[in-house]
Amino acid sequence: MTVGRGAAPVFRVPDGLPARLPVERRGGGAGRDAVRLLVSRGPEVSGHMFRELPALLRAGDVLVVNTSPTLAAAVDGEVGRARVVVHFSVCGDDGRWAVELREPDGSGTTRARAGSRVDTAVRLPGGARLVLEESAGGGERLWWARLVAGAAGRAAPGAAGTGVPELLRRYGRPVRYAYTERDQPLSAYRTVFALRSDDGSGSAEMPAAGRPFTARVVTDLVRRGVQFAPVRLDRGVAPPEAVGPPPAERFGVPEASARLINAARAGGGRVIAVGATAVRAVESAVEPLGASTGAGAPEGVSGGVRLGQGAGARGAADPAPRDGGAAGTPAVVRAARGWTDLVVAPGRGARVVDGLLTGLHGPRAPQRALLRALAGERAVVRAYEEALHGLYLWHEFGDVHLVLPSENPHGERCSSNSR
């Protein structure tokens, strides 16, 4: 592993380390909580099993969990005579979906596809067609597309976006990439926290940090006084070759969860997000304490923007720093819902999140910037050296990494240590 000043560490994940199957499908009768857990406290690193998590947390801590259910978001189609696979990402406010067209790679998964353009029509199962209408991000990867039905090209029946959830229920399968071995049932991509939505909405890809939790682990955590704050963020598609921050995504932070997080912080508890999606949701609902709550949406919400309408999505305003800015006013979480393109990274650190449970990510994945913002570069390098040396498994079916605050109050979180 090599590190450039101010840059993410550069390394190669050895071929044997991506987890190709869920742990419970590797034989031996193991459950989801049988994955390994790498724990970082500043530059100090230790190894555990995930089922030991309750002993690593303390009464008063809050785990922020994402309740978005994973969708069967991959559907086969045809463009002319060419076979394609459509990955349905997010549904805009006008009923169109942001989609990615990919091509089969001959081994049961897909690879990036070039050549998509406005008015490209995709034939889908059941006689429906999908028509690309405009770029969803200024490039060729994501497109705003509308589902139409029948030879006359009529809009698919029902309320905005309802035709796609039915299509996914009938013909979809979970999105997967080449590092996995074979298709898995949708249940393998849903966490214990997932709540089914009446409108069929959800995440194109699994909020994977929550996957190792089982009823036993949750019960042990509650028994030890750890509380859970549910939030929701519907995760879009993020293929391994994609670079840059994720696009805008729909999120919600309920009033009860906002109050729980604020109470924990006031009482000295730690706020630990389960996954980057949970960080993005809760940090998008932050505002300086004492700010007027009647003036509109909390900072972090793209209020007034209707995703899918017009040339693209506008992001949220950058919330105030964790300490509230120059005035030193503490930050607070408010109930919020909407769209966010907030990215927590060095230079825009977390305001309320103290720790993170996440998977192991490649050197250019956006989650790595989040880790550097929370723990500092030195701690991230140390953790990933240990992960490579200890042969921890990568990606959504792999092992997990718990980042806790350093016991040294003048540690990695200081700005001078993250440069």
C-alpha positions as CSV (number, residue, x, y, z in Angstrom):
1,M,0.0,0.0,0.0
2,T,1.3,3.5,-0.9
3,V,0.0,6.8,0.3
4,G,0.3,10.2,-1.3
5,R,0.1,13.3,0.7
6,G,-3.5,14.4,1.0
7,A,-4.7,11.6,-1.2
8,A,-6.4,8.3,-0.6
9,P,-4.1,5.2,-0.1
10,V,-3.5,3.3,-3.3
11,F,-3.6,-0.4,-3.2
12,R,-4.9,-3.5,-5.0
13,V,-7.4,-5.8,-3.4
14,P,-6.0,-9.3,-4.0
15,D,-8.2,-11.6,-6.1
16,G,-9.1,-13.9,-3.2
17,L,-10.5,-11.2,-0.9
18,P,-13.8,-10.0,-2.5
19,A,-16.5,-12.1,-0.7
20,R,-18.1,-14.1,-3.5
21,L,-20.9,-15.5,-1.4
22,P,-22.9,-14.6,1.7
23,V,-21.3,-16.0,4.8
24,E,-24.4,-18.2,5.5
25,R,-24.0,-19.8,2.0
26,R,-20.4,-20.8,2.4
27,G,-21.2,-24.0,4.3
28,G,-20.7,-24.8,7.9
29,G,-24.1,-23.6,9.1
30,A,-22.9,-20.1,10.0
31,G,-25.3,-17.2,10.4
32,R,-25.0,-13.6,9.1
33,D,-23.2,-12.5,12.3
34,A,-20.3,-14.9,11.6
35,V,-18.4,-12.3,9.7
36,R,-15.2,-10.7,11.1
37,L,-15.1,-7.2,12.6
38,L,-12.1,-4.9,12.4
39,V,-12.2,-2.2,15.0
40,S,-10.4,1.1,14.8
41,R,-9.9,3.6,17.6
42,G,-7.7,6.2,16.1
43,P,-4.6,4.3,14.9
44,E,-5.2,1.4,17.3
45,V,-6.7,-1.6,15.5
46,S,-8.1,-4.9,16.9
47,G,-9.8,-7.9,15.4
48,H,-13.1,-9.5,16.6
49,M,-16.1,-11.4,15.4
50,F,-19.2,-9.3,14.5
51,R,-21.3,-11.1,17.2
52,E,-18.9,-9.4,19.8
53,L,-20.3,-5.9,18.8
54,P,-22.5,-5.5,21.9
55,A,-19.4,-5.8,24.1
56,L,-17.6,-3.1,22.1
57,L,-20.4,-0.5,22.6
58,R,-21.7,1.0,25.8
59,A,-25.0,2.0,27.3
60,G,-26.2,5.3,25.9
61,D,-24.7,4.8,22.5
62,V,-27.1,5.0,19.5
63,L,-26.9,3.0,16.3
64,V,-28.4,4.9,13.3
65,V,-29.8,2.2,10.9
66,N,-31.2,2.5,7.4
67,T,-34.6,0.8,7.0
68,S,-34.7,1.0,3.2
69,P,-35.5,-2.4,1.6
70,T,-33.5,-3.6,-1.3
71,L,-35.3,-4.0,-4.6
72,A,-34.9,-6.5,-7.3
73,A,-33.6,-3.7,-9.5
74,A,-32.0,-5.5,-12.4
75,V,-34.2,-6.3,-15.4
76,D,-33.2,-7.9,-18.8
77,G,-34.0,-6.0,-21.9
78,E,-33.1,-5.4,-25.5
79,V,-31.9,-2.3,-27.5
80,G,-32.4,-3.3,-31.1
81,R,-30.8,-6.7,-31.3
82,A,-28.4,-6.1,-28.4
83,R,-29.1,-7.6,-25.0
84,V,-28.9,-5.2,-22.1
85,V,-29.5,-5.2,-18.4
86,V,-31.3,-2.2,-16.9
87,H,-30.4,-1.2,-13.4
88,F,-33.2,0.9,-11.9
89,S,-31.6,3.4,-9.5
90,V,-34.1,6.0,-8.1
91,C,-37.5,7.3,-8.9
92,G,-37.9,11.0,-9.5
93,D,-40.8,13.1,-8.3
94,D,-42.3,13.1,-11.8
95,G,-42.4,9.3,-12.0
96,R,-39.3,8.9,-14.2
97,W,-36.5,6.7,-13.0
98,A,-32.8,7.2,-13.1
99,V,-31.5,4.1,-14.8
100,E,-28.2,2.6,-16.0
101,L,-28.0,0.4,-19.1
102,R,-25.3,-2.3,-18.8
103,E,-24.4,-5.2,-21.1
104,P,-24.0,-8.8,-20.1
105,D,-20.4,-9.9,-19.6
106,G,-20.9,-13.6,-20.5
107,S,-20.4,-14.8,-16.9
108,G,-23.8,-13.9,-15.4
109,T,-23.0,-10.3,-14.4
110,T,-22.7,-7.1,-16.4
111,R,-20.2,-4.5,-17.5
112,A,-20.5,-0.8,-18.3
113,R,-22.1,0.0,-21.7
114,A,-21.3,2.9,-23.9
115,G,-23.5,4.4,-26.7
116,S,-26.7,5.3,-24.9
117,R,-28.4,8.5,-26.0
118,V,-31.6,10.4,-25.8
119,D,-34.6,8.5,-27.2
120,T,-32.9,5.1,-26.8
121,A,-35.8,2.6,-26.4
122,V,-35.4,-0.6,-24.4
123,R,-37.8,-3.5,-24.8
124,L,-38.6,-5.0,-21.5
125,P,-40.5,-8.2,-20.4
126,G,-44.2,-8.1,-20.5
127,G,-44.4,-5.8,-23.6
128,A,-43.2,-2.6,-21.8
129,R,-40.7,-0.2,-23.2
130,L,-38.3,2.2,-21.4
131,V,-37.3,5.4,-23.2
132,L,-34.2,7.4,-22.2
133,E,-35.2,11.1,-22.0
134,E,-32.2,13.0,-20.6
135,S,-28.9,12.5,-18.8
136,A,-29.4,12.2,-15.0
137,G,-25.9,13.4,-14.2
138,G,-24.3,15.1,-17.2
139,G,-22.6,11.9,-18.4
140,E,-23.6,8.6,-20.2
141,R,-24.0,6.4,-17.1
142,L,-27.3,7.4,-15.6
143,W,-30.4,8.5,-17.6
144,W,-33.8,9.8,-16.7
145,A,-36.1,7.3,-18.4
146,R,-39.9,6.8,-18.6
147,L,-41.7,3.5,-18.7
148,V,-44.2,3.2,-21.5
149,A,-46.5,0.3,-22.3
150,G,-47.8,-1.2,-25.6
151,A,-47.0,-0.5,-29.2
152,A,-48.7,2.9,-29.1
153,G,-46.1,4.1,-26.6
154,R,-48.7,5.0,-23.9
155,A,-47.4,5.9,-20.5
156,A,-47.4,3.0,-18.1
157,P,-50.7,3.0,-16.1
158,G,-51.0,3.9,-12.5
159,A,-49.6,6.7,-10.3
160,A,-46.2,8.1,-10.9
161,G,-43.5,5.4,-10.9
162,T,-45.9,2.6,-9.9
163,G,-45.3,0.7,-13.2
164,V,-41.7,0.1,-12.4
165,P,-42.2,-1.5,-8.9
166,E,-44.6,-4.0,-10.5
167,L,-42.1,-4.7,-13.3
168,L,-39.4,-5.3,-10.7
169,R,-41.6,-7.6,-8.7
170,R,-42.4,-9.7,-11.7
171,Y,-39.1,-9.7,-13.7
172,G,-36.4,-8.2,-11.5
173,R,-33.5,-9.7,-9.7
174,P,-31.0,-8.1,-7.3
175,V,-28.2,-6.0,-8.8
176,R,-24.8,-7.8,-8.6
177,Y,-21.3,-7.4,-9.9
178,A,-18.6,-9.6,-11.3
179,Y,-16.8,-10.2,-7.9
180,T,-19.8,-12.3,-6.7
181,E,-20.2,-15.9,-7.7
182,R,-23.8,-16.3,-8.6
183,D,-27.3,-14.8,-8.3
184,Q,-28.7,-14.8,-4.8
185,P,-32.3,-14.6,-3.6
186,L,-33.6,-11.1,-2.8
187,S,-33.7,-12.1,0.9
188,A,-29.9,-12.3,0.9
189,Y,-29.8,-8.6,0.1
190,R,-32.2,-7.4,2.8
191,T,-31.2,-6.5,6.3
192,V,-33.0,-7.2,9.5
193,F,-33.9,-3.5,9.6
194,A,-35.6,-3.3,6.2
195,L,-39.2,-2.1,6.2
196,R,-41.4,-2.8,3.2
197,S,-42.9,0.2,1.5
198,D,-46.5,0.4,0.4
199,D,-45.4,2.2,-2.8
200,G,-42.8,-0.4,-3.7
201,S,-39.9,2.1,-3.3
202,G,-36.5,1.1,-1.9
203,S,-32.8,0.8,-2.6
204,A,-31.3,-0.4,-5.8
205,E,-28.3,-1.8,-3.9
206,M,-28.3,-3.1,-0.3
207,P,-27.4,-0.8,2.6
208,A,-24.8,-3.5,3.3
209,A,-23.4,-2.4,6.6
210,G,-26.6,-3.6,8.3
211,R,-26.4,-7.1,6.8
212,P,-24.5,-8.9,9.6
213,F,-27.1,-7.9,12.3
214,T,-29.3,-10.7,13.5
215,A,-32.1,-10.8,16.0
216,R,-29.6,-12.2,18.5
217,V,-27.1,-9.4,18.1
218,V,-29.9,-6.7,18.2
219,T,-31.3,-8.3,21.4
220,D,-27.9,-8.3,23.0
221,L,-27.3,-4.6,22.1
222,V,-30.7,-3.5,23.5
223,R,-30.0,-5.5,26.7
224,R,-26.7,-3.6,27.1
225,G,-28.5,-0.2,26.8
226,V,-27.6,0.5,23.1
227,Q,-30.5,2.2,21.3
228,F,-31.5,2.2,17.6
229,A,-32.5,5.3,15.6
230,P,-34.1,4.3,12.3
231,V,-33.7,6.6,9.3
232,R,-34.2,5.9,5.6
233,L,-32.1,6.6,2.5
234,D,-33.0,4.8,-0.8
235,R,-29.6,4.0,-2.2
236,G,-29.0,4.2,-6.0
237,V,-26.8,2.1,-8.2
238,A,-23.0,2.4,-7.6
239,P,-21.1,0.1,-9.9
240,P,-17.5,-0.7,-9.0
241,E,-16.1,1.3,-11.9
242,A,-18.0,4.5,-11.0
243,V,-16.0,7.3,-9.6
244,G,-17.0,10.5,-7.9
245,P,-19.7,11.2,-5.3
246,P,-23.1,9.4,-5.5
247,P,-26.0,11.2,-7.1
248,A,-28.9,12.7,-5.1
249,E,-30.9,10.2,-3.2
250,R,-34.2,10.3,-1.3
251,F,-34.0,10.2,2.5
252,G,-36.0,10.7,5.7
253,V,-35.2,11.2,9.3
254,P,-38.3,10.8,11.6
255,E,-38.9,13.1,14.5
256,A,-38.5,10.2,17.1
257,S,-35.0,9.4,15.7
258,A,-34.0,13.0,15.7
259,R,-35.0,13.3,19.3
260,L,-33.2,10.1,20.3
261,I,-29.9,11.2,18.6
262,N,-30.0,14.6,20.2
263,A,-30.7,13.1,23.6
264,A,-27.8,10.7,23.3
265,R,-25.4,13.4,22.4
266,A,-26.6,15.6,25.3
267,G,-26.1,12.6,27.6
268,G,-22.6,11.8,26.5
269,G,-23.6,8.9,24.2
270,R,-21.9,8.2,20.9
271,V,-23.8,8.3,17.6
272,I,-22.6,5.5,15.4
273,A,-24.0,5.2,11.9
274,V,-24.5,1.8,10.3
275,G,-23.3,2.5,6.8
276,A,-22.6,5.5,4.7
277,T,-26.3,5.8,3.8
278,A,-27.1,6.4,7.5
279,V,-24.4,9.0,7.7
280,R,-25.7,10.8,4.6
281,A,-29.3,10.7,5.9
282,V,-28.7,12.0,9.5
283,E,-26.1,14.6,8.5
284,S,-28.5,16.0,5.9
285,A,-30.9,16.7,8.7
286,V,-28.5,18.8,10.8
287,E,-28.8,22.5,11.5
288,P,-27.1,24.8,14.1
289,L,-28.9,24.7,17.4
290,G,-31.0,27.8,17.7
291,A,-31.7,28.2,14.0
292,S,-35.2,28.9,13.0
293,T,-37.1,25.7,12.2
294,G,-40.0,27.5,10.5
295,A,-38.0,29.0,7.7
296,G,-38.0,25.8,5.6
297,A,-36.2,22.5,5.3
298,P,-33.2,21.7,7.5
299,E,-29.9,22.3,5.9
300,G,-28.8,19.2,4.0
301,V,-32.3,18.9,2.3
302,S,-32.7,19.9,-1.4
303,G,-36.0,21.6,-0.6
304,G,-38.0,22.7,-3.5
305,V,-36.1,20.6,-6.0
306,R,-38.2,17.9,-7.7
307,L,-35.8,15.3,-8.9
308,G,-36.4,14.1,-12.4
309,Q,-37.8,17.4,-13.6
310,G,-35.6,19.6,-15.7
311,A,-32.0,19.1,-16.6
312,G,-30.9,17.4,-13.4
313,A,-30.8,17.5,-9.6
314,R,-29.6,20.3,-7.5
315,G,-28.0,19.4,-4.2
316,A,-28.4,20.6,-0.7
317,A,-26.8,23.5,0.9
318,D,-23.7,22.6,2.9
319,P,-24.7,22.5,6.6
320,A,-22.8,24.4,9.2
321,P,-19.7,22.8,10.8
322,R,-20.2,20.2,13.6
323,D,-19.6,22.9,16.2
324,G,-22.1,25.2,14.4
325,G,-19.4,27.4,12.8
326,A,-17.5,30.4,14.1
327,A,-20.2,31.2,16.7
328,G,-19.6,27.8,18.3
329,T,-23.3,27.0,18.4
330,P,-23.9,23.2,18.8
331,A,-25.5,21.3,15.9
332,V,-28.9,19.5,16.3
333,V,-30.8,17.0,14.2
334,R,-34.3,17.9,13.0
335,A,-36.9,15.7,11.4
336,A,-36.4,16.0,7.7
337,R,-37.3,14.3,4.4
338,G,-36.4,15.1,0.8
339,W,-33.4,14.7,-1.5
340,T,-29.8,15.0,-0.6
341,D,-26.5,15.0,-2.5
342,L,-24.5,15.7,0.7
343,V,-21.1,14.0,0.8
344,V,-19.2,13.9,4.1
345,A,-15.5,14.1,3.4
346,P,-12.4,15.8,4.6
347,G,-13.2,19.5,4.5
348,R,-16.8,18.8,5.4
349,G,-16.6,16.5,8.4
350,A,-19.5,14.9,10.3
351,R,-21.5,17.2,12.6
352,V,-23.3,14.7,14.8
353,V,-22.0,11.2,13.8
354,D,-19.1,10.0,16.0
355,G,-18.5,6.5,14.6
356,L,-19.2,4.3,11.6
357,L,-19.9,0.6,10.9
358,T,-19.1,-0.1,7.3
359,G,-17.7,-2.6,4.9
360,L,-14.2,-2.7,3.3
361,H,-14.0,-0.5,0.2
362,G,-11.6,-0.1,-2.7
363,P,-9.2,2.8,-2.7
364,R,-11.3,5.0,-4.9
365,A,-14.7,4.3,-3.4
366,P,-16.5,7.4,-2.0
367,Q,-16.8,5.7,1.4
368,R,-13.1,6.0,1.8
369,A,-13.4,9.8,1.9
370,L,-16.0,9.4,4.6
371,L,-13.7,7.3,6.6
372,R,-10.9,9.9,6.3
373,A,-13.3,12.6,7.5
374,L,-14.3,10.6,10.6
375,A,-11.0,9.0,11.6
376,G,-8.2,10.8,9.8
377,E,-5.9,9.5,7.1
378,R,-3.4,7.8,9.4
379,A,-6.1,5.7,11.1
380,V,-7.6,4.7,7.8
381,V,-4.2,3.6,6.4
382,R,-3.5,1.6,9.5
383,A,-6.8,-0.2,9.4
384,Y,-6.5,-1.1,5.8
385,E,-3.0,-2.4,6.3
386,E,-4.4,-4.7,8.9
387,A,-7.4,-5.7,6.7
388,L,-5.0,-6.7,3.9
389,H,-2.6,-8.5,6.2
390,G,-5.4,-10.3,8.0
391,L,-7.1,-11.3,4.8
392,Y,-10.4,-9.7,5.7
393,L,-13.1,-10.1,3.0
394,W,-14.3,-7.1,0.9
395,H,-17.7,-5.9,-0.4
396,E,-21.3,-6.4,0.6
397,F,-21.0,-10.0,1.6
398,G,-17.7,-9.5,3.4
399,D,-16.3,-8.5,6.8
400,V,-17.1,-5.1,8.4
401,H,-15.1,-2.3,9.9
402,L,-16.1,-0.4,13.1
403,V,-14.6,3.1,13.4
404,L,-14.9,4.5,17.0
405,P,-13.7,7.8,18.3
406,S,-10.1,7.7,19.6
407,E,-9.8,7.8,23.3
408,N,-7.3,10.6,22.8
409,P,-9.4,13.8,22.5
410,H,-6.6,15.4,20.5
411,G,-6.3,12.6,18.1
412,E,-7.1,11.9,14.5
413,R,-10.2,14.1,14.3
414,C,-8.0,17.3,14.6
415,S,-7.8,19.0,11.3
416,S,-4.0,19.2,11.5
417,N,-3.8,15.4,11.5
418,S,-5.9,14.8,8.4
419,R,-3.9,16.8,6.0
